[in-house]
Amino acid sequence: MDEVAPMLERITGTTVPAHVVQSARDKYEQIGGASPVVGIADAICADLQRALNERNVGETDQPSIQHVLPGMCYTEPLLEDSLMRLADAGCTRIIYLSMTAYESFAAWEGPYRRTVDAAKKLGINEVIKAPVFGSSHHYIGAQMDMIQDALIKLQCDRLHEESATSTDGLIFVAHSLPVDDPREMSARYEQQLFAAGSKIISNMSVPIDTSQLGYVSAGARGGQWLTPSLDDVLKRLSMWGIKAAVICPIGFATDHMEVLYDLDIAAVQEAQGLRLAIERTPTLATAEKVHPALIAALVESVEAVL
């Protein structure tokens, strides 16, 4: 909890008012008193290192990855600290692999530029950007399987209810982006999300009545952000007479605040007020488990630039 204020100051670039820090701390208290992100990142790195090592067995001509390290944007271990470790280990070539599934400046291009700048200061002049993995058949297939399981669970839960209905909704959720920021690639980001959702829906064996894309965590700095919000989507489904919906956090590869609070607490409370039953699919990396499909998708991204 002591790391909340420094994290917020890194995000905003300034001292954060005490009430803002306390509000963030309150949310972290509600999701267990800490973020699981660093532990999840460590687990992903370990699994990815093993998978890349296995890929090289018997292939003497294949380039090998010597070190897989996590680098955080706003909390420790920071990108710069991890790069220093790689420089100390003698690395002269870095592959940058973002844990965002879809392209954005905030989570993909911006951290890459930061990595390039920090690496140059350490004498590392080659930083190669791996592609995002949200369209990988591994990532899409795992999402589809979990959505189908969640839809079946919703239907089973309603079998004994007097108001049982076959009308189901599916909501894909992602982090919102500012559309008025000239650096941001919000249109491309939204296009990739729509494409992934369409691919999932067209290949599902369990029917759904409607699908929507909703966003969470629009910025506090104002301006125009991608819409509709998840709250607005929930209200829309309720007005349409939808009684149950699956929420798929397709834009989030791992558990963190936007999943554990925005979806599991805030969205649940909103849905309860609308008498809308919801079932959330897991992300592919939780504190308990990293899904093999995520590692396979990451290996694919790394291999694309080796």
LOROTOR-459576 format. One record per residue (C-alpha): residue number from 1; x, y, z. Coordinates in nm, 3 decimals. Layout:
<NUM; <X; Y; Z>>
...
***
This chain:
<1; <0.000; 0.000; 0.000>>
<2; <0.297; 0.233; 0.057>>
<3; <0.374; 0.209; -0.316>>
<4; <0.039; 0.357; -0.426>>
<5; <0.141; 0.724; -0.394>>
<6; <0.477; 0.685; -0.577>>
<7; <0.300; 0.493; -0.854>>
<8; <0.040; 0.767; -0.900>>
<9; <0.313; 1.032; -0.906>>
<10; <0.495; 0.845; -1.182>>
<11; <0.170; 0.824; -1.381>>
<12; <0.080; 1.193; -1.342>>
<13; <0.430; 1.339; -1.323>>
<14; <0.334; 1.549; -1.022>>
<15; <0.242; 1.530; -0.654>>
<16; <-0.100; 1.370; -0.616>>
<17; <-0.356; 1.512; -0.370>>
<18; <-0.404; 1.306; -0.054>>
<19; <-0.771; 1.231; -0.129>>
<20; <-0.679; 1.085; -0.469>>
<21; <-0.415; 0.862; -0.310>>
<22; <-0.663; 0.750; -0.045>>
<23; <-0.925; 0.670; -0.309>>
<24; <-0.676; 0.450; -0.493>>
<25; <-0.567; 0.286; -0.168>>
<26; <-0.931; 0.210; -0.086>>
<27; <-0.967; 0.027; -0.417>>
<28; <-0.652; -0.175; -0.357>>
<29; <-0.782; -0.266; -0.013>>
<30; <-1.097; -0.403; -0.176>>
<31; <-0.900; -0.627; -0.413>>
<32; <-0.686; -0.774; -0.136>>
<33; <-0.449; -0.499; -0.026>>
<34; <-0.205; -0.522; -0.316>>
<35; <-0.182; -0.553; -0.692>>
<36; <-0.106; -0.902; -0.826>>
<37; <0.066; -0.759; -1.134>>
<38; <0.431; -0.797; -1.032>>
<39; <0.386; -1.159; -0.925>>
<40; <0.197; -1.235; -1.245>>
<41; <0.472; -1.073; -1.452>>
<42; <0.736; -1.285; -1.280>>
<43; <0.535; -1.601; -1.353>>
<44; <0.489; -1.502; -1.719>>
<45; <0.862; -1.437; -1.757>>
<46; <0.952; -1.775; -1.607>>
<47; <0.703; -1.961; -1.829>>
<48; <0.809; -1.769; -2.138>>
<49; <1.177; -1.835; -2.071>>
<50; <1.106; -2.210; -2.044>>
<51; <0.899; -2.209; -2.362>>
<52; <1.169; -2.024; -2.557>>
<53; <1.437; -2.260; -2.426>>
<54; <1.230; -2.564; -2.530>>
<55; <1.188; -2.411; -2.873>>
<56; <1.567; -2.424; -2.918>>
<57; <1.615; -2.791; -2.823>>
<58; <1.783; -2.965; -3.117>>
<59; <1.786; -2.641; -3.322>>
<60; <2.145; -2.520; -3.309>>
<61; <2.086; -2.253; -3.575>>
<62; <1.799; -2.088; -3.386>>
<63; <1.873; -1.756; -3.209>>
<64; <1.825; -1.794; -2.835>>
<65; <1.682; -1.565; -2.570>>
<66; <1.919; -1.547; -2.273>>
<67; <1.712; -1.342; -2.029>>
<68; <1.340; -1.269; -1.992>>
<69; <1.272; -0.991; -1.742>>
<70; <0.965; -0.787; -1.644>>
<71; <0.982; -0.409; -1.670>>
<72; <0.702; -0.195; -1.526>>
<73; <0.601; 0.153; -1.637>>
<74; <0.495; 0.292; -1.301>>
<75; <0.601; 0.056; -1.025>>
<76; <0.906; -0.154; -0.940>>
<77; <1.079; -0.322; -1.111>>
<78; <1.081; -0.024; -1.346>>
<79; <1.174; -0.060; -1.713>>
<80; <1.498; 0.128; -1.655>>
<81; <1.602; -0.102; -1.368>>
<82; <1.542; -0.415; -1.575>>
<83; <1.735; -0.271; -1.867>>
<84; <2.027; -0.202; -1.636>>
<85; <2.022; -0.568; -1.529>>
<86; <2.028; -0.674; -1.894>>
<87; <2.315; -0.436; -1.970>>
<88; <2.509; -0.570; -1.671>>
<89; <2.454; -0.922; -1.809>>
<90; <2.616; -0.817; -2.136>>
<91; <2.303; -0.799; -2.352>>
<92; <2.344; -0.592; -2.668>>
<93; <2.010; -0.667; -2.833>>
<94; <1.670; -0.631; -2.666>>
<95; <1.331; -0.757; -2.776>>
<96; <1.053; -0.538; -2.637>>
<97; <0.731; -0.734; -2.576>>
<98; <0.437; -0.541; -2.435>>
<99; <0.175; -0.721; -2.228>>
<100; <-0.105; -0.531; -2.399>>
<101; <-0.301; -0.739; -2.647>>
<102; <-0.379; -0.451; -2.884>>
<103; <-0.192; -0.148; -3.019>>
<104; <-0.206; 0.181; -2.831>>
<105; <0.038; 0.460; -2.756>>
<106; <-0.019; 0.439; -2.381>>
<107; <0.058; 0.070; -2.341>>
<108; <0.256; -0.027; -2.653>>
<109; <0.425; 0.249; -2.852>>
<110; <0.496; 0.487; -2.561>>
<111; <0.671; 0.231; -2.337>>
<112; <0.867; 0.112; -2.641>>
<113; <1.004; 0.462; -2.701>>
<114; <1.088; 0.487; -2.333>>
<115; <1.270; 0.153; -2.355>>
<116; <1.469; 0.268; -2.660>>
<117; <1.576; 0.590; -2.486>>
<118; <1.676; 0.414; -2.164>>
<119; <1.864; 0.141; -2.352>>
<120; <2.069; 0.396; -2.548>>
<121; <2.190; 0.552; -2.224>>
<122; <2.323; 0.207; -2.131>>
<123; <2.497; 0.153; -2.465>>
<124; <2.230; -0.079; -2.607>>
<125; <2.136; 0.049; -2.952>>
<126; <1.919; -0.236; -3.078>>
<127; <1.567; -0.261; -2.933>>
<128; <1.328; -0.461; -3.149>>
<129; <0.953; -0.419; -3.099>>
<130; <0.754; -0.744; -3.105>>
<131; <0.398; -0.729; -3.241>>
<132; <0.094; -0.735; -3.013>>
<133; <-0.068; -1.075; -2.966>>
<134; <-0.443; -1.002; -2.949>>
<135; <-0.516; -1.149; -3.292>>
<136; <-0.314; -1.467; -3.230>>
<137; <-0.519; -1.783; -3.275>>
<138; <-0.388; -1.894; -2.934>>
<139; <-0.527; -1.583; -2.762>>
<140; <-0.853; -1.579; -2.958>>
<141; <-0.910; -1.952; -2.910>>
<142; <-0.864; -1.936; -2.533>>
<143; <-1.102; -1.640; -2.507>>
<144; <-1.362; -1.825; -2.713>>
<145; <-1.342; -2.138; -2.497>>
<146; <-1.387; -1.938; -2.176>>
<147; <-1.680; -1.741; -2.319>>
<148; <-1.858; -2.060; -2.419>>
<149; <-1.804; -2.205; -2.070>>
<150; <-1.941; -1.886; -1.911>>
<151; <-2.249; -1.881; -2.136>>
<152; <-2.327; -2.242; -2.048>>
<153; <-2.286; -2.163; -1.678>>
<154; <-2.528; -1.870; -1.705>>
<155; <-2.783; -2.089; -1.879>>
<156; <-2.749; -2.362; -1.616>>
<157; <-2.785; -2.110; -1.333>>
<158; <-3.117; -1.995; -1.479>>
<159; <-3.270; -2.339; -1.533>>
<160; <-3.439; -2.331; -1.192>>
<161; <-3.550; -1.969; -1.207>>
<162; <-3.907; -1.879; -1.288>>
<163; <-3.781; -1.595; -1.506>>
<164; <-3.550; -1.822; -1.704>>
<165; <-3.483; -1.692; -2.053>>
<166; <-3.255; -1.786; -2.340>>
<167; <-3.165; -1.424; -2.408>>
<168; <-2.795; -1.372; -2.342>>
<169; <-2.554; -1.087; -2.403>>
<170; <-2.178; -1.079; -2.450>>
<171; <-1.971; -0.777; -2.353>>
<172; <-1.609; -0.740; -2.463>>
<173; <-1.424; -0.501; -2.230>>
<174; <-1.106; -0.300; -2.283>>
<175; <-0.931; 0.004; -2.139>>
<176; <-1.057; 0.330; -2.288>>
<177; <-0.821; 0.562; -2.477>>
<178; <-0.825; 0.940; -2.536>>
<179; <-0.940; 1.009; -2.891>>
<180; <-0.821; 1.371; -2.880>>
<181; <-0.455; 1.280; -2.809>>
<182; <-0.265; 1.313; -3.142>>
<183; <-0.016; 1.045; -3.033>>
<184; <-0.283; 0.788; -2.953>>
<185; <-0.387; 0.525; -3.207>>
<186; <-0.741; 0.488; -3.074>>
<187; <-0.902; 0.414; -3.412>>
<188; <-0.660; 0.129; -3.485>>
<189; <-0.699; -0.002; -3.129>>
<190; <-1.079; -0.008; -3.162>>
<191; <-1.056; -0.170; -3.506>>
<192; <-0.839; -0.450; -3.364>>
<193; <-1.084; -0.506; -3.078>>
<194; <-1.379; -0.525; -3.316>>
<195; <-1.191; -0.769; -3.540>>
<196; <-1.103; -0.995; -3.248>>
<197; <-1.459; -0.991; -3.117>>
<198; <-1.601; -1.068; -3.462>>
<199; <-1.362; -1.362; -3.500>>
<200; <-1.471; -1.503; -3.165>>
<201; <-1.844; -1.465; -3.232>>
<202; <-1.824; -1.619; -3.580>>
<203; <-1.655; -1.932; -3.442>>
<204; <-1.861; -1.992; -3.127>>
<205; <-2.089; -2.294; -3.103>>
<206; <-2.300; -2.144; -2.823>>
<207; <-2.545; -1.883; -2.960>>
<208; <-2.571; -1.531; -2.819>>
<209; <-2.835; -1.267; -2.882>>
<210; <-2.624; -0.955; -2.878>>
<211; <-2.259; -0.853; -2.838>>
<212; <-2.122; -0.517; -2.731>>
<213; <-1.785; -0.351; -2.675>>
<214; <-1.752; -0.143; -2.358>>
<215; <-1.466; 0.054; -2.207>>
<216; <-1.343; 0.115; -1.852>>
<217; <-1.106; 0.364; -1.691>>
<218; <-1.160; 0.671; -1.904>>
<219; <-0.904; 0.930; -1.793>>
<220; <-0.966; 1.182; -1.516>>
<221; <-0.795; 1.459; -1.715>>
<222; <-1.106; 1.520; -1.926>>
<223; <-1.137; 1.533; -2.302>>
<224; <-1.302; 1.279; -2.529>>
<225; <-1.240; 0.909; -2.471>>
<226; <-1.352; 0.593; -2.646>>
<227; <-1.713; 0.505; -2.566>>
<228; <-1.946; 0.349; -2.465>>
<229; <-1.850; 0.290; -2.104>>
<230; <-1.916; -0.050; -1.953>>
<231; <-2.183; 0.106; -1.728>>
<232; <-2.364; 0.240; -2.034>>
<233; <-2.349; -0.100; -2.203>>
<234; <-2.496; -0.271; -1.896>>
<235; <-2.781; -0.018; -1.889>>
<236; <-2.838; -0.064; -2.263>>
<237; <-2.866; -0.442; -2.230>>
<238; <-3.108; -0.405; -1.940>>
<239; <-3.329; -0.170; -2.146>>
<240; <-3.329; -0.425; -2.429>>
<241; <-3.464; -0.690; -2.193>>
<242; <-3.141; -0.888; -2.167>>
<243; <-3.141; -1.080; -1.840>>
<244; <-2.788; -1.223; -1.837>>
<245; <-2.453; -1.140; -1.995>>
<246; <-2.097; -1.265; -2.010>>
<247; <-1.824; -1.006; -1.958>>
<248; <-1.501; -1.089; -2.141>>
<249; <-1.203; -0.863; -2.053>>
<250; <-1.050; -0.922; -2.396>>
<251; <-0.838; -0.607; -2.376>>
<252; <-0.669; -0.721; -2.053>>
<253; <-0.423; -1.010; -2.076>>
<254; <-0.370; -1.021; -1.698>>
<255; <-0.554; -0.949; -1.376>>
<256; <-0.503; -0.601; -1.230>>
<257; <-0.708; -0.309; -1.097>>
<258; <-0.928; -0.266; -1.405>>
<259; <-1.030; -0.631; -1.384>>
<260; <-1.042; -0.701; -1.011>>
<261; <-1.209; -0.372; -0.917>>
<262; <-1.376; -0.222; -1.224>>
<263; <-1.526; -0.554; -1.334>>
<264; <-1.550; -0.771; -1.023>>
<265; <-1.672; -0.499; -0.785>>
<266; <-1.800; -0.188; -0.965>>
<267; <-1.959; -0.366; -1.263>>
<268; <-2.112; -0.635; -1.039>>
<269; <-2.276; -0.367; -0.825>>
<270; <-2.410; -0.189; -1.135>>
<271; <-2.546; -0.514; -1.279>>
<272; <-2.714; -0.608; -0.952>>
<273; <-2.896; -0.274; -0.952>>
<274; <-3.019; -0.350; -1.305>>
<275; <-3.119; -0.708; -1.214>>
<276; <-2.877; -0.831; -1.479>>
<277; <-2.694; -1.158; -1.411>>
<278; <-2.332; -1.145; -1.524>>
<279; <-2.050; -1.396; -1.549>>
<280; <-1.692; -1.277; -1.609>>
<281; <-1.443; -1.487; -1.801>>
<282; <-1.093; -1.512; -1.651>>
<283; <-0.797; -1.327; -1.796>>
<284; <-0.519; -1.548; -1.928>>
<285; <-0.286; -1.460; -1.641>>
<286; <-0.407; -1.454; -1.282>>
<287; <-0.227; -1.477; -0.949>>
<288; <-0.304; -1.850; -0.952>>
<289; <-0.225; -1.946; -1.311>>
<290; <-0.078; -1.835; -1.642>>
<291; <-0.274; -1.991; -1.927>>
<292; <-0.056; -2.187; -2.173>>
<293; <-0.235; -2.012; -2.460>>
<294; <-0.095; -1.677; -2.345>>
<295; <0.260; -1.813; -2.342>>
<296; <0.207; -1.966; -2.687>>
<297; <0.084; -1.628; -2.816>>
<298; <0.386; -1.450; -2.664>>
<299; <0.628; -1.702; -2.814>>
<300; <0.465; -1.635; -3.152>>
<301; <0.523; -1.261; -3.111>>
<302; <0.889; -1.312; -3.015>>
<303; <0.948; -1.552; -3.304>>
<304; <0.807; -1.293; -3.546>>
<305; <1.107; -1.067; -3.480>>
<306; <1.385; -1.318; -3.412>>
***
